[in-house]
Protein backbone atom coordinates (compact mmCIF):
# COMPACT_ATOMS: atom_id res chain seq x y z
CA UNK A 1 0.00 0.00 0.00
CA UNK A 2 2.79 2.45 0.82
CA UNK A 3 4.39 1.89 -2.61
CA UNK A 4 1.07 2.88 -4.19
CA UNK A 5 1.08 6.12 -2.22
CA UNK A 6 4.68 6.75 -3.27
CA UNK A 7 3.82 6.05 -6.91
CA UNK A 8 0.84 8.42 -6.70
CA UNK A 9 2.99 11.13 -5.12
CA UNK A 10 5.65 10.72 -7.80
CA UNK A 11 3.01 10.82 -10.53
CA UNK A 12 1.50 13.94 -9.00
CA UNK A 13 4.89 15.67 -8.85
CA UNK A 14 5.71 14.65 -12.43
CA UNK A 15 2.37 15.98 -13.63
CA UNK A 16 2.90 19.28 -11.80
CA UNK A 17 6.36 19.62 -13.33
CA UNK A 18 5.03 18.88 -16.82
CA UNK A 19 2.24 21.44 -16.49
CA UNK A 20 4.64 24.10 -15.19
CA UNK A 21 7.03 23.41 -18.05
CA UNK A 22 4.25 23.77 -20.62
CA UNK A 23 3.06 27.02 -19.03
CA UNK A 24 6.58 28.44 -19.00
CA UNK A 25 7.22 27.45 -22.61
CA UNK A 26 3.87 28.78 -23.86
CA UNK A 27 3.39 31.98 -21.89
CA UNK A 28 1.82 33.52 -24.98
CA UNK A 29 -0.95 30.91 -24.86
CA UNK A 30 -1.62 31.57 -21.19
CA UNK A 31 -1.72 35.33 -21.77
CA UNK A 32 -4.13 34.90 -24.68
CA UNK A 33 -6.43 32.74 -22.55
CA UNK A 34 -6.42 35.22 -19.67
CA UNK A 35 -6.99 38.16 -22.01
CA UNK A 36 -9.90 36.41 -23.70
CA UNK A 37 -11.46 35.53 -20.35
CA UNK A 38 -11.20 39.15 -19.18
CA UNK A 39 -12.77 40.39 -22.41
CA UNK A 40 -15.63 37.91 -21.98
CA UNK A 41 -16.21 39.13 -18.42
CA UNK A 42 -16.18 42.78 -19.52
CA UNK A 43 -18.60 42.08 -22.38
CA UNK A 44 -20.92 40.19 -20.05
CA UNK A 45 -20.94 43.08 -17.58
CA UNK A 46 -21.59 45.60 -20.38
CA UNK A 47 -24.54 43.53 -21.58
CA UNK A 48 -25.95 43.32 -18.05
CA UNK A 49 -25.59 47.10 -17.62
CA UNK A 50 -27.26 47.65 -20.98
CA UNK A 51 -30.18 45.49 -19.98
CA UNK A 52 -30.68 47.64 -16.86
CA UNK A 53 -30.52 51.01 -18.67
CA UNK A 54 -33.45 52.83 -20.17
CA UNK A 55 -34.34 52.31 -23.82
CA UNK A 56 -33.75 55.24 -26.17
CA UNK A 57 -34.62 55.56 -29.82
CA UNK A 58 -32.11 55.60 -32.66
CA UNK A 59 -32.39 59.34 -33.32
CA UNK A 60 -31.48 60.17 -29.72
CA UNK A 61 -28.36 58.03 -29.99
CA UNK A 62 -27.20 59.74 -33.18
CA UNK A 63 -28.00 63.17 -31.75
CA UNK A 64 -25.85 62.40 -28.71
CA UNK A 65 -23.01 61.15 -30.92
CA UNK A 66 -23.10 64.25 -33.12
CA UNK A 67 -23.01 66.48 -30.07
CA UNK A 68 -19.69 64.96 -28.96
CA UNK A 69 -17.76 66.07 -32.05
N, CA, C and O atoms as a GROMACS GRO file, in nm:
protein
  276
    1UNK      N    1   0.082  -0.119   0.000
    1UNK     CA    2   0.000   0.000   0.000
    1UNK      C    3   0.086   0.125   0.000
    1UNK      O    4   0.054   0.221  -0.069
    2UNK      N    5   0.195   0.126   0.076
    2UNK     CA    6   0.279   0.245   0.082
    2UNK      C    7   0.348   0.271  -0.050
    2UNK      O    8   0.376   0.387  -0.083
    3UNK      N    9   0.379   0.165  -0.129
    3UNK     CA   10   0.439   0.188  -0.261
    3UNK      C   11   0.339   0.254  -0.355
    3UNK      O   12   0.378   0.331  -0.442
    4UNK      N   13   0.210   0.224  -0.338
    4UNK     CA   14   0.107   0.288  -0.419
    4UNK      C   15   0.101   0.437  -0.389
    4UNK      O   16   0.091   0.519  -0.480
    5UNK      N   17   0.108   0.471  -0.260
    5UNK     CA   18   0.108   0.612  -0.222
    5UNK      C   19   0.230   0.684  -0.277
    5UNK      O   20   0.221   0.798  -0.321
    6UNK      N   21   0.344   0.616  -0.274
    6UNK     CA   22   0.468   0.675  -0.327
    6UNK      C   23   0.456   0.694  -0.476
    6UNK      O   24   0.495   0.799  -0.529
    7UNK      N   25   0.401   0.594  -0.547
    7UNK     CA   26   0.382   0.605  -0.692
    7UNK      C   27   0.287   0.720  -0.725
    7UNK      O   28   0.311   0.794  -0.820
    8UNK      N   29   0.180   0.734  -0.648
    8UNK     CA   30   0.084   0.842  -0.670
    8UNK      C   31   0.150   0.978  -0.646
    8UNK      O   32   0.127   1.072  -0.722
    9UNK      N   33   0.230   0.988  -0.543
    9UNK     CA   34   0.299   1.113  -0.512
    9UNK      C   35   0.398   1.149  -0.623
    9UNK      O   36   0.408   1.265  -0.662
   10UNK      N   37   0.469   1.048  -0.672
   10UNK     CA   38   0.565   1.072  -0.780
   10UNK      C   39   0.492   1.113  -0.908
   10UNK      O   40   0.536   1.203  -0.980
   11UNK      N   41   0.380   1.047  -0.935
   11UNK     CA   42   0.301   1.082  -1.053
   11UNK      C   43   0.248   1.225  -1.042
   11UNK      O   44   0.249   1.301  -1.139
   12UNK      N   45   0.202   1.259  -0.924
   12UNK     CA   46   0.150   1.394  -0.900
   12UNK      C   47   0.260   1.498  -0.922
   12UNK      O   48   0.236   1.600  -0.987
   13UNK      N   49   0.377   1.474  -0.869
   13UNK     CA   50   0.489   1.567  -0.885
   13UNK      C   51   0.532   1.577  -1.031
   13UNK      O   52   0.562   1.686  -1.079
   14UNK      N   53   0.533   1.465  -1.102
   14UNK     CA   54   0.571   1.465  -1.243
   14UNK      C   55   0.469   1.543  -1.325
   14UNK      O   56   0.506   1.617  -1.416
   15UNK      N   57   0.342   1.526  -1.292
   15UNK     CA   58   0.237   1.598  -1.363
   15UNK      C   59   0.247   1.748  -1.338
   15UNK      O   60   0.234   1.828  -1.431
   16UNK      N   61   0.271   1.787  -1.213
   16UNK     CA   62   0.290   1.928  -1.180
   16UNK      C   63   0.407   1.987  -1.258
   16UNK      O   64   0.397   2.097  -1.313
   17UNK      N   65   0.517   1.914  -1.262
   17UNK     CA   66   0.636   1.962  -1.333
   17UNK      C   67   0.608   1.977  -1.482
   17UNK      O   68   0.652   2.074  -1.544
   18UNK      N   69   0.536   1.882  -1.539
   18UNK     CA   70   0.503   1.888  -1.682
   18UNK      C   71   0.414   2.008  -1.713
   18UNK      O   72   0.434   2.077  -1.812
   19UNK      N   73   0.315   2.031  -1.628
   19UNK     CA   74   0.224   2.144  -1.649
   19UNK      C   75   0.300   2.276  -1.637
   19UNK      O   76   0.282   2.366  -1.719
   20UNK      N   77   0.384   2.288  -1.536
   20UNK     CA   78   0.464   2.410  -1.519
   20UNK      C   79   0.555   2.434  -1.638
   20UNK      O   80   0.572   2.547  -1.683
   21UNK      N   81   0.614   2.328  -1.690
   21UNK     CA   82   0.703   2.341  -1.805
   21UNK      C   83   0.626   2.389  -1.928
   21UNK      O   84   0.674   2.475  -2.003
   22UNK      N   85   0.508   2.335  -1.949
   22UNK     CA   86   0.425   2.377  -2.062
   22UNK      C   87   0.387   2.524  -2.047
   22UNK      O   88   0.393   2.600  -2.143
   23UNK      N   89   0.346   2.563  -1.926
   23UNK     CA   90   0.306   2.702  -1.903
   23UNK      C   91   0.422   2.798  -1.924
   23UNK      O   92   0.404   2.907  -1.978
   24UNK      N   93   0.541   2.758  -1.882
   24UNK     CA   94   0.658   2.844  -1.900
   24UNK      C   95   0.696   2.855  -2.047
   24UNK      O   96   0.734   2.962  -2.094
   25UNK      N   97   0.685   2.745  -2.121
   25UNK     CA   98   0.722   2.745  -2.261
   25UNK      C   99   0.619   2.817  -2.348
   25UNK      O  100   0.654   2.872  -2.452
   26UNK      N  101   0.494   2.818  -2.306
   26UNK     CA  102   0.387   2.878  -2.386
   26UNK      C  103   0.317   2.990  -2.311
   26UNK      O  104   0.194   2.992  -2.299
   27UNK      N  105   0.396   3.085  -2.262
   27UNK     CA  106   0.339   3.198  -2.189
   27UNK      C  107   0.242   3.276  -2.276
   27UNK      O  108   0.143   3.330  -2.227
   28UNK      N  109   0.270   3.281  -2.406
   28UNK     CA  110   0.182   3.352  -2.498
   28UNK      C  111   0.042   3.291  -2.498
   28UNK      O  112  -0.058   3.363  -2.505
   29UNK      N  113   0.035   3.159  -2.491
   29UNK     CA  114  -0.095   3.091  -2.486
   29UNK      C  115  -0.170   3.126  -2.359
   29UNK      O  116  -0.290   3.152  -2.362
   30UNK      N  117  -0.100   3.125  -2.248
   30UNK     CA  118  -0.162   3.157  -2.119
   30UNK      C  119  -0.213   3.301  -2.120
   30UNK      O  120  -0.324   3.328  -2.075
   31UNK      N  121  -0.131   3.393  -2.171
   31UNK     CA  122  -0.172   3.533  -2.177
   31UNK      C  123  -0.294   3.551  -2.266
   31UNK      O  124  -0.385   3.626  -2.231
   32UNK      N  125  -0.297   3.482  -2.379
   32UNK     CA  126  -0.413   3.490  -2.468
   32UNK      C  127  -0.539   3.439  -2.399
   32UNK      O  128  -0.646   3.499  -2.413
   33UNK      N  129  -0.527   3.329  -2.325
   33UNK     CA  130  -0.643   3.274  -2.255
   33UNK      C  131  -0.694   3.369  -2.147
   33UNK      O  132  -0.815   3.389  -2.133
   34UNK      N  133  -0.602   3.428  -2.072
   34UNK     CA  134  -0.642   3.522  -1.967
   34UNK      C  135  -0.706   3.646  -2.028
   34UNK      O  136  -0.808   3.695  -1.980
   35UNK      N  137  -0.645   3.697  -2.136
   35UNK     CA  138  -0.699   3.816  -2.201
   35UNK      C  139  -0.839   3.789  -2.255
   35UNK      O  140  -0.929   3.872  -2.239
   36UNK      N  141  -0.858   3.676  -2.317
   36UNK     CA  142  -0.990   3.641  -2.370
   36UNK      C  143  -1.093   3.628  -2.260
   36UNK      O  144  -1.207   3.671  -2.276
   37UNK      N  145  -1.054   3.568  -2.148
   37UNK     CA  146  -1.146   3.553  -2.035
   37UNK      C  147  -1.186   3.689  -1.980
   37UNK      O  148  -1.303   3.711  -1.948
   38UNK      N  149  -1.089   3.781  -1.968
   38UNK     CA  150  -1.120   3.915  -1.918
   38UNK      C  151  -1.212   3.990  -2.013
   38UNK      O  152  -1.303   4.061  -1.970
   39UNK      N  153  -1.189   3.975  -2.143
   39UNK     CA  154  -1.277   4.039  -2.242
   39UNK      C  155  -1.418   3.984  -2.232
   39UNK      O  156  -1.515   4.059  -2.241
   40UNK      N  157  -1.432   3.853  -2.213
   40UNK     CA  158  -1.563   3.791  -2.198
   40UNK      C  159  -1.635   3.845  -2.074
   40UNK      O  160  -1.756   3.871  -2.078
   41UNK      N  161  -1.561   3.860  -1.965
   41UNK     CA  162  -1.621   3.913  -1.842
   41UNK      C  163  -1.667   4.057  -1.863
   41UNK      O  164  -1.777   4.094  -1.822
   42UNK      N  165  -1.583   4.138  -1.927
   42UNK     CA  166  -1.618   4.278  -1.952
   42UNK      C  167  -1.740   4.288  -2.042
   42UNK      O  168  -1.829   4.370  -2.018
   43UNK      N  169  -1.746   4.206  -2.147
   43UNK     CA  170  -1.860   4.208  -2.238
   43UNK      C  171  -1.987   4.166  -2.165
   43UNK      O  172  -2.093   4.225  -2.185
   44UNK      N  173  -1.977   4.065  -2.081
   44UNK     CA  174  -2.092   4.019  -2.005
   44UNK      C  175  -2.144   4.128  -1.913
   44UNK      O  176  -2.265   4.149  -1.902
   45UNK      N  177  -2.052   4.198  -1.847
   45UNK     CA  178  -2.094   4.308  -1.758
   45UNK      C  179  -2.158   4.422  -1.836
   45UNK      O  180  -2.255   4.482  -1.791
   46UNK      N  181  -2.103   4.453  -1.955
   46UNK     CA  182  -2.159   4.560  -2.038
   46UNK      C  183  -2.301   4.523  -2.083
   46UNK      O  184  -2.390   4.608  -2.085
   47UNK      N  185  -2.320   4.398  -2.118
   47UNK     CA  186  -2.454   4.353  -2.158
   47UNK      C  187  -2.551   4.365  -2.042
   47UNK      O  188  -2.664   4.411  -2.059
   48UNK      N  189  -2.508   4.322  -1.923
   48UNK     CA  190  -2.595   4.332  -1.805
   48UNK      C  191  -2.630   4.478  -1.775
   48UNK      O  192  -2.745   4.508  -1.744
   49UNK      N  193  -2.532   4.568  -1.785
   49UNK     CA  194  -2.559   4.710  -1.762
   49UNK      C  195  -2.655   4.763  -1.866
   49UNK      O  196  -2.745   4.842  -1.834
   50UNK      N  197  -2.638   4.721  -1.991
   50UNK     CA  198  -2.726   4.765  -2.098
   50UNK      C  199  -2.870   4.719  -2.077
   50UNK      O  200  -2.964   4.792  -2.108
   51UNK      N  201  -2.885   4.600  -2.024
   51UNK     CA  202  -3.018   4.549  -1.998
   51UNK      C  203  -3.088   4.627  -1.887
   51UNK      O  204  -3.211   4.631  -1.882
   52UNK      N  205  -3.011   4.689  -1.798
   52UNK     CA  206  -3.068   4.764  -1.686
   52UNK      C  207  -3.094   4.911  -1.721
   52UNK      O  208  -3.164   4.981  -1.648
   53UNK      N  209  -3.037   4.958  -1.832
   53UNK     CA  210  -3.052   5.101  -1.867
   53UNK      C  211  -3.182   5.124  -1.942
   53UNK      O  212  -3.246   5.031  -1.992
   54UNK      N  213  -3.220   5.250  -1.949
   54UNK     CA  214  -3.345   5.283  -2.017
   54UNK      C  215  -3.328   5.273  -2.168
   54UNK      O  216  -3.218   5.291  -2.221
   55UNK      N  217  -3.436   5.246  -2.236
   55UNK     CA  218  -3.434   5.231  -2.382
   55UNK      C  219  -3.450   5.370  -2.444
   55UNK      O  220  -3.537   5.448  -2.405
   56UNK      N  221  -3.365   5.398  -2.543
   56UNK     CA  222  -3.375   5.524  -2.617
   56UNK      C  223  -3.388   5.492  -2.765
   56UNK      O  224  -3.346   5.385  -2.810
   57UNK      N  225  -3.446   5.585  -2.840
   57UNK     CA  226  -3.462   5.556  -2.982
   57UNK      C  227  -3.334   5.591  -3.059
   57UNK      O  228  -3.245   5.657  -3.007
   58UNK      N  229  -3.329   5.547  -3.180
   58UNK     CA  230  -3.211   5.560  -3.266
   58UNK      C  231  -3.171   5.706  -3.287
   58UNK      O  232  -3.052   5.740  -3.283
   59UNK      N  233  -3.269   5.792  -3.308
   59UNK     CA  234  -3.239   5.934  -3.332
   59UNK      C  235  -3.170   5.998  -3.212
   59UNK      O  236  -3.080   6.080  -3.230
   60UNK      N  237  -3.211   5.962  -3.092
   60UNK     CA  238  -3.148   6.017  -2.972
   60UNK      C  239  -3.002   5.974  -2.963
   60UNK      O  240  -2.917   6.053  -2.920
   61UNK      N  241  -2.974   5.853  -3.002
   61UNK     CA  242  -2.836   5.803  -2.999
   61UNK      C  243  -2.750   5.883  -3.096
   61UNK      O  244  -2.642   5.930  -3.060
   62UNK      N  245  -2.798   5.900  -3.219
   62UNK     CA  246  -2.720   5.974  -3.318
   62UNK      C  247  -2.705   6.121  -3.281
   62UNK      O  248  -2.602   6.182  -3.308
   63UNK      N  249  -2.806   6.178  -3.220
   63UNK     CA  250  -2.800   6.317  -3.175
   63UNK      C  251  -2.692   6.331  -3.069
   63UNK      O  252  -2.615   6.428  -3.072
   64UNK      N  253  -2.686   6.238  -2.978
   64UNK     CA  254  -2.585   6.240  -2.871
   64UNK      C  255  -2.446   6.223  -2.931
   64UNK      O  256  -2.352   6.289  -2.886
   65UNK      N  257  -2.431   6.137  -3.029
   65UNK     CA  258  -2.301   6.115  -3.092
   65UNK      C  259  -2.254   6.239  -3.169
   65UNK      O  260  -2.136   6.272  -3.167
   66UNK      N  261  -2.345   6.304  -3.236
   66UNK     CA  262  -2.310   6.425  -3.312
   66UNK      C  263  -2.272   6.539  -3.219
   66UNK      O  264  -2.187   6.622  -3.254
   67UNK      N  265  -2.332   6.544  -3.102
   67UNK     CA  266  -2.302   6.648  -3.007
   67UNK      C  267  -2.162   6.637  -2.947
   67UNK      O  268  -2.110   6.735  -2.894
   68UNK      N  269  -2.102   6.520  -2.955
   68UNK     CA  270  -1.969   6.496  -2.896
   68UNK      C  271  -1.856   6.531  -2.991
   68UNK      O  272  -1.740   6.517  -2.954
   69UNK      N  273  -1.885   6.576  -3.110
   69UNK     CA  274  -1.776   6.607  -3.205
   69UNK      C  275  -1.727   6.746  -3.189
   69UNK      O  276  -1.637   6.788  -3.261
   0.00000   0.00000   0.00000
